[in-house]
Amino acid sequence: MARIGKNVYFRCSTGKWEGRFVKGRKSNGRLWYGYVSGMTEAECTMKRDLAAKNFEEERKQAGMGDRLLFTAVASRWLASEGRTKKDSTICKYHNNLKLHLNPRFQGRRFTEITREEVTDYITELQMKGGDSGNGMSHNTVKGILSVLRSVLEYGERQHHLPAANLTRLSVGDSENLPLRVLTENEERMLLDYILSNLDSDGLGILLVLYTGLRLGELCSLHWDDIDLNEGTVFVHTTMKRIQTPNNPKCKTEVSITSPKSRKSIRTIPLHDDILSLLGERAGVSGSFFLTGAKDAYIEPRTMENRFKAIIKTVGIAGATFHTLRHTFATRSIENGVDAKVLSEFLGHASVKLTLDRYVHPSEGQKRKNINVLPGFRNKLELKTDEIRRERNS
């Protein structure tokens, strides 16, 4: 039976008393409650009063309570993430806040942000975002939403503030977005050009086309990572250029770190033809694969530009360096490579990701598979002959 005015209730379903206290108001104006329970009314009332008192003290220590701005919470969240995340990850978070979220919610109280507002913002980014005004890519918007969700969860958890519920809010499914894969003719054109003008850049392109390495993984690769006796390449580092906001003299720097996930640390067997080329051009111990030098490397942006120059010469349009990785995955499936094996080659966390994102059946494959179904031409010819015989009889 409820005790009116005390916010203490007896729950028949549990056989316990339940008490609640007001934490504040949600973004939709409704009250936000905290709950406690006890075996007796007196115990429950005491717990409720103590919980309410502790909540107010913790919120005051956190600073400003309901008046805390989104930008202040975001700054504290970023500082807390810096203790556990890699520098490259923190740079991504910092950019998403600086370029997108902080300008959008500048001067806004944390508790004022609603799910509806976030939904409209995500749609706006997809339709009109970016420098061109034609909308941002799926992954860019997904990254912005991920940071926003993390900031809101942090504010609710650490500052006891009611936050917009973003459960099941997403930017859509990336599976239906087309990914560029080289056609068989384009692949032949690229191979012919590289083999006719083989240098270290071309060797790197061939290695990616036959192993599916990421660009950063290729640029950080050393000759020591290649075992010519076993015929394998060991992938355990990646290279990227990251921003250094705390260093005014140098805005960016090249960083070589572990790959994006534990699954990305892997050993890939080498194709016999690639292994033969590598054996003829093996570099010295401790040197970078692309340069053959110990103190000189090629960073991803430079390698991407060199690849663009090559495909422009060859006559291939609309491809990026990552297209080589997509192409490797697609050709592997087309030629019967097991999906689980391919997933390990690519360093994916699951087979589903490999199939959904990187495997794109060609028109030839579609045509071949549709003709697996039993046809009706023979039946049609038999029926036609039967009709002719009936007419002639």
C-alpha positions as CSV (number, residue, x, y, z in Angstrom):
1,M,0.0,0.0,0.0
2,A,1.4,3.4,-0.9
3,R,2.2,6.1,1.7
4,I,0.9,9.2,0.0
5,G,3.3,12.2,0.1
6,K,6.2,10.2,1.3
7,N,7.2,8.5,-2.0
8,V,7.5,5.2,-0.2
9,Y,5.6,2.2,-1.4
10,F,5.2,-1.4,-0.5
11,R,5.6,-3.7,-3.5
12,C,3.6,-6.9,-3.3
13,S,5.6,-8.5,-6.1
14,T,8.8,-8.3,-4.2
15,G,7.6,-8.1,-0.6
16,K,9.8,-5.1,0.0
17,W,9.3,-1.3,0.5
18,E,10.5,0.9,-2.4
19,G,11.4,4.6,-2.0
20,R,12.2,7.2,-4.6
21,F,13.6,10.7,-4.6
22,V,13.8,13.4,-7.2
23,K,17.2,13.8,-9.0
24,G,16.0,16.6,-11.4
25,R,14.1,16.9,-14.6
26,K,14.7,15.2,-17.9
27,S,15.1,17.1,-21.2
28,N,11.4,16.5,-21.8
29,G,10.4,18.1,-18.5
30,R,9.5,15.0,-16.7
31,L,10.9,14.3,-13.2
32,W,14.0,12.1,-13.0
33,Y,13.9,9.7,-10.0
34,G,16.4,7.7,-8.0
35,Y,15.2,4.5,-6.2
36,V,16.1,2.5,-3.1
37,S,14.5,-0.5,-1.3
38,G,14.2,-1.8,2.2
39,M,12.5,-4.6,4.2
40,T,10.5,-2.1,6.4
41,E,9.0,1.3,5.8
42,A,11.3,3.0,8.3
43,E,14.4,1.4,6.7
44,C,13.3,2.4,3.2
45,T,12.6,6.0,4.3
46,M,16.0,6.2,5.9
47,K,17.8,4.9,2.8
48,R,15.9,7.2,0.6
49,D,16.8,10.3,2.6
50,L,20.4,9.3,2.8
51,A,20.6,8.6,-1.0
52,A,19.0,12.0,-1.8
53,K,21.5,13.7,0.5
54,N,24.5,11.9,-1.0
55,F,23.2,12.6,-4.5
56,E,23.0,16.4,-3.9
57,E,26.5,16.4,-2.3
58,E,28.0,14.5,-5.2
59,R,26.4,16.8,-7.7
60,K,27.6,19.9,-6.0
61,Q,31.2,18.4,-6.0
62,A,30.9,17.8,-9.7
63,G,30.1,21.4,-10.2
64,M,27.1,23.5,-11.2
65,G,24.6,20.6,-11.2
66,D,21.8,21.1,-13.8
67,R,23.6,24.3,-15.0
68,L,26.6,22.4,-16.2
69,L,27.2,23.0,-19.9
70,F,27.6,20.3,-22.5
71,T,31.1,21.6,-23.5
72,A,32.3,21.4,-19.8
73,V,31.1,17.8,-19.6
74,A,32.7,17.0,-22.9
75,S,36.0,18.4,-21.8
76,R,36.0,16.3,-18.6
77,W,35.0,13.2,-20.6
78,L,37.9,13.7,-23.1
79,A,40.4,14.1,-20.2
80,S,39.2,10.9,-18.6
81,E,39.5,9.0,-21.9
82,G,43.1,10.2,-22.4
83,R,44.2,8.0,-19.5
84,T,43.3,4.7,-21.4
85,K,43.0,5.5,-25.1
86,K,45.8,5.7,-27.8
87,D,46.9,9.2,-28.9
88,S,45.4,8.6,-32.4
89,T,42.0,7.8,-30.9
90,I,42.1,10.8,-28.6
91,C,42.8,13.0,-31.7
92,K,39.7,11.7,-33.4
93,Y,37.6,12.4,-30.3
94,H,39.1,15.9,-30.0
95,N,38.4,16.7,-33.7
96,N,34.8,15.5,-33.4
97,L,34.2,17.8,-30.4
98,K,36.1,20.8,-31.7
99,L,34.7,20.7,-35.3
100,H,31.2,19.4,-34.8
101,L,29.7,18.8,-31.3
102,N,31.0,21.8,-29.4
103,P,30.0,24.4,-32.0
104,R,26.6,22.7,-32.3
105,F,25.9,22.7,-28.5
106,Q,27.9,25.8,-27.6
107,G,26.3,27.5,-24.5
108,R,23.7,24.7,-24.1
109,R,23.1,23.1,-20.7
110,F,23.9,19.4,-20.7
111,T,20.3,18.6,-19.5
112,E,18.7,20.6,-22.3
113,I,19.8,18.3,-25.1
114,T,17.0,16.0,-26.3
115,R,16.9,12.8,-28.4
116,E,14.8,14.6,-31.0
117,E,17.4,17.3,-31.4
118,V,20.2,14.7,-31.8
119,T,18.1,12.9,-34.4
120,D,17.7,16.1,-36.4
121,Y,21.4,16.9,-36.1
122,I,22.4,13.4,-37.4
123,T,20.1,13.8,-40.4
124,E,21.5,17.2,-41.1
125,L,25.0,15.9,-41.1
126,Q,24.1,13.1,-43.5
127,M,22.2,15.4,-45.9
128,K,24.1,18.7,-45.7
129,G,27.2,18.2,-43.7
130,G,30.8,18.4,-44.9
131,D,32.8,21.0,-46.7
132,S,30.9,20.4,-49.9
133,G,27.5,20.6,-48.2
134,N,26.5,17.3,-49.9
135,G,26.5,15.3,-46.7
136,M,29.2,13.4,-44.7
137,S,30.2,9.8,-45.1
138,H,28.5,7.1,-43.1
139,N,31.7,6.5,-41.0
140,T,32.2,10.2,-40.2
141,V,28.7,10.6,-38.9
142,K,28.9,7.4,-37.0
143,G,32.0,8.6,-35.3
144,I,30.4,11.9,-34.3
145,L,27.4,10.1,-32.9
146,S,29.6,7.7,-30.9
147,V,31.4,10.6,-29.2
148,L,28.1,12.3,-28.4
149,R,26.7,9.2,-26.9
150,S,29.8,8.6,-24.8
151,V,29.7,12.2,-23.5
152,L,26.0,11.9,-22.5
153,E,26.6,8.6,-20.7
154,Y,29.6,10.1,-18.9
155,G,27.6,13.1,-17.7
156,E,24.9,10.8,-16.4
157,R,27.3,8.4,-14.7
158,Q,29.8,10.9,-13.3
159,H,27.8,14.0,-12.7
160,H,24.4,12.5,-12.0
161,L,22.7,14.5,-14.7
162,P,19.7,13.3,-16.7
163,A,20.8,12.7,-20.3
164,A,19.0,12.2,-23.6
165,N,18.4,8.5,-24.2
166,L,20.0,7.6,-27.5
167,T,19.2,3.9,-27.3
168,R,18.8,2.4,-30.8
169,L,19.6,5.7,-32.4
170,S,22.0,5.0,-35.4
171,V,23.1,6.5,-38.7
172,G,21.8,3.6,-40.7
173,D,23.4,0.5,-42.1
174,S,26.7,0.8,-44.0
175,E,26.2,-2.6,-45.6
176,N,24.2,-1.1,-48.5
177,L,26.7,1.6,-49.3
178,P,28.7,0.7,-52.4
179,L,32.4,0.1,-51.9
180,R,34.8,0.4,-54.8
181,V,36.4,-2.8,-56.1
182,L,38.7,-3.1,-59.1
183,T,37.2,-4.9,-62.0
184,E,39.1,-7.9,-63.4
185,N,40.2,-5.7,-66.4
186,E,41.3,-2.9,-64.1
187,E,43.3,-5.3,-62.0
188,R,45.0,-6.7,-65.1
189,M,45.9,-3.2,-66.3
190,L,47.3,-2.3,-62.8
191,L,49.4,-5.5,-62.6
192,D,50.7,-5.0,-66.2
193,Y,51.9,-1.5,-65.4
194,I,53.4,-2.4,-62.0
195,L,55.3,-5.4,-63.3
196,S,56.6,-3.4,-66.2
197,N,57.8,-0.5,-63.9
198,L,58.5,-2.5,-60.7
199,D,59.9,-0.4,-57.8
200,S,59.4,-0.3,-54.0
201,D,56.0,1.5,-54.4
202,G,54.8,-1.1,-56.9
203,L,56.0,-3.9,-54.7
204,G,54.0,-2.4,-51.8
205,I,50.9,-2.2,-54.0
206,L,51.3,-5.8,-55.0
207,L,51.7,-6.9,-51.4
208,V,48.4,-5.2,-50.4
209,L,46.6,-6.6,-53.5
210,Y,47.6,-10.1,-52.4
211,T,47.3,-9.8,-48.6
212,G,44.7,-7.2,-47.9
213,L,46.9,-5.1,-45.6
214,R,45.7,-1.6,-44.6
215,L,47.6,1.4,-45.8
216,G,48.9,2.2,-42.3
217,E,50.0,-1.4,-41.8
218,L,52.0,-1.3,-45.1
219,C,53.7,2.0,-44.3
220,S,54.9,0.8,-40.8
221,L,56.0,-2.7,-42.1
222,H,59.6,-3.6,-41.7
223,W,61.6,-6.2,-43.6
224,D,62.0,-8.1,-40.3
225,D,58.3,-8.6,-40.3
226,I,58.6,-10.8,-43.5
227,D,59.7,-14.4,-43.0
228,L,61.0,-15.5,-46.4
229,N,61.6,-19.0,-45.0
230,E,58.1,-19.5,-43.7
231,G,56.6,-17.4,-46.4
232,T,54.6,-15.2,-44.1
233,V,54.2,-11.5,-43.1
234,F,53.6,-10.5,-39.5
235,V,51.3,-7.5,-39.0
236,H,51.6,-5.9,-35.6
237,T,52.0,-2.1,-36.2
238,T,50.2,0.7,-38.1
239,M,51.3,4.2,-39.1
240,K,49.2,7.4,-39.1
241,R,49.6,11.1,-38.9
242,I,47.9,12.5,-35.8
243,Q,47.3,16.0,-34.5
244,T,49.3,17.3,-31.5
245,P,47.1,20.1,-30.0
246,N,49.5,20.5,-27.1
247,N,52.5,21.3,-29.3
248,P,52.1,24.7,-31.0
249,K,55.4,24.2,-32.9
250,C,54.3,21.0,-34.6
251,K,50.6,20.6,-35.4
252,T,50.9,17.0,-36.5
253,E,53.3,14.1,-36.2
254,V,53.7,10.6,-37.5
255,S,52.8,7.9,-35.0
256,I,53.6,4.2,-35.2
257,T,51.5,2.1,-32.8
258,S,49.7,-1.2,-32.5
259,P,46.8,-1.8,-34.9
260,K,43.2,-0.9,-34.3
261,S,42.4,-4.1,-32.5
262,R,43.9,-7.3,-31.1
263,K,42.5,-9.2,-34.1
264,S,44.5,-6.9,-36.4
265,I,47.7,-8.4,-35.0
266,R,48.0,-11.4,-37.4
267,T,50.3,-13.5,-39.5
268,I,49.4,-13.8,-43.2
269,P,50.8,-16.4,-45.6
270,L,52.3,-15.0,-48.8
271,H,51.3,-16.0,-52.4
272,D,54.1,-17.9,-54.1
273,D,54.6,-15.2,-56.8
274,I,54.8,-12.4,-54.1
275,L,57.2,-14.5,-52.1
276,S,59.5,-14.9,-55.2
277,L,59.6,-11.1,-55.8
278,L,60.3,-10.4,-52.1
279,G,63.1,-12.9,-52.1
280,E,64.8,-11.1,-55.1
281,R,64.5,-7.6,-53.4
282,A,64.9,-8.4,-49.6
283,G,66.0,-5.4,-47.6
284,V,68.4,-5.2,-44.6
285,S,67.3,-6.0,-41.1
286,G,65.6,-3.1,-39.3
287,S,64.7,-1.2,-42.4
288,F,61.2,-0.1,-43.5
289,F,59.7,-2.3,-46.2
290,L,58.8,0.6,-48.6
291,T,62.1,2.5,-48.3
292,G,64.7,-0.1,-47.4
293,A,66.1,2.4,-44.9
294,K,66.1,2.3,-41.1
295,D,65.6,6.0,-40.6
296,A,63.3,6.9,-43.5
297,Y,59.7,5.9,-44.1
298,I,56.8,6.8,-46.4
299,E,53.7,8.0,-44.5
300,P,50.2,6.9,-45.6
301,R,49.3,10.3,-47.2
302,T,52.3,10.2,-49.4
303,M,51.7,6.6,-50.4
304,E,48.1,7.4,-51.2
305,N,49.1,10.2,-53.5
306,R,51.7,8.0,-55.3
307,F,49.0,5.3,-55.8
308,K,46.6,8.0,-57.3
309,A,49.3,9.0,-59.7
310,I,49.8,5.4,-60.8
311,I,46.1,4.7,-61.5
312,K,45.8,8.0,-63.3
313,T,48.5,6.9,-65.6
314,V,46.9,3.5,-66.1
315,G,43.5,4.9,-66.7
316,I,41.6,3.7,-63.6
317,A,39.1,6.2,-62.1
318,G,37.4,6.4,-58.7
319,A,39.7,4.1,-56.8
320,T,41.7,4.7,-53.5
321,F,44.4,2.7,-51.9
322,H,41.8,1.0,-49.7
323,T,40.2,-0.3,-52.9
324,L,43.1,-2.8,-53.0
325,R,41.9,-4.3,-49.7
326,H,38.3,-4.5,-50.9
327,T,39.6,-6.1,-54.1
328,F,41.7,-8.7,-52.3
329,A,38.7,-9.7,-50.2
330,T,36.3,-10.0,-53.1
331,R,38.7,-12.0,-55.3
332,S,39.4,-14.3,-52.4
333,I,35.7,-15.1,-52.0
334,E,35.3,-15.5,-55.8
335,N,38.1,-18.0,-55.9
336,G,36.8,-20.1,-53.0
337,V,38.7,-18.8,-50.0
338,D,36.8,-19.8,-46.8
339,A,35.1,-16.8,-45.2
340,K,36.6,-17.5,-41.7
341,V,40.1,-17.7,-43.2
342,L,39.6,-14.5,-45.1
343,S,38.4,-12.8,-41.9
344,E,41.7,-13.7,-40.2
345,F,43.7,-12.5,-43.2
346,L,41.9,-9.1,-42.9
347,G,42.2,-8.9,-39.2
348,H,38.4,-8.6,-38.6
349,A,36.7,-9.4,-35.3
350,S,34.0,-11.5,-36.9
351,V,33.2,-13.3,-40.2
352,K,30.0,-11.3,-40.5
353,L,31.9,-8.0,-40.8
354,T,34.0,-9.6,-43.6
355,L,31.0,-10.8,-45.6
356,D,28.8,-7.7,-45.1
357,R,31.4,-5.1,-45.7
358,Y,34.2,-6.3,-47.9
359,V,32.7,-9.0,-50.1
360,H,31.0,-7.7,-53.2
361,P,29.8,-10.2,-55.8
362,S,30.6,-9.3,-59.4
363,E,28.0,-9.2,-62.2
364,G,29.6,-12.3,-63.6
365,Q,29.1,-14.1,-60.3
366,K,25.5,-13.0,-60.1
367,R,24.9,-14.3,-63.6
368,K,26.6,-17.6,-62.9
369,N,24.7,-18.1,-59.7
370,I,21.3,-17.3,-61.2
371,N,21.8,-20.0,-63.8
372,V,22.3,-22.6,-61.1
373,L,18.5,-22.7,-60.9
374,P,16.8,-25.4,-63.1
375,G,15.6,-24.0,-66.4
376,F,12.5,-24.6,-68.4
377,R,13.7,-24.5,-72.0
378,N,13.7,-28.3,-72.5
379,K,10.1,-28.4,-71.1
380,L,9.1,-25.6,-73.4
381,E,10.5,-27.4,-76.4
382,L,8.8,-30.6,-75.5
383,K,5.5,-28.8,-75.0
384,T,5.9,-27.1,-78.4
385,D,6.6,-30.5,-80.1
386,E,3.5,-31.9,-78.4
387,I,1.3,-29.0,-79.7
388,R,2.6,-29.5,-83.2
389,R,1.9,-33.2,-83.2
390,E,-1.7,-32.6,-82.0
391,R,-2.2,-30.1,-84.9
392,N,-0.9,-32.5,-87.5
393,S,-2.9,-35.4,-86.3
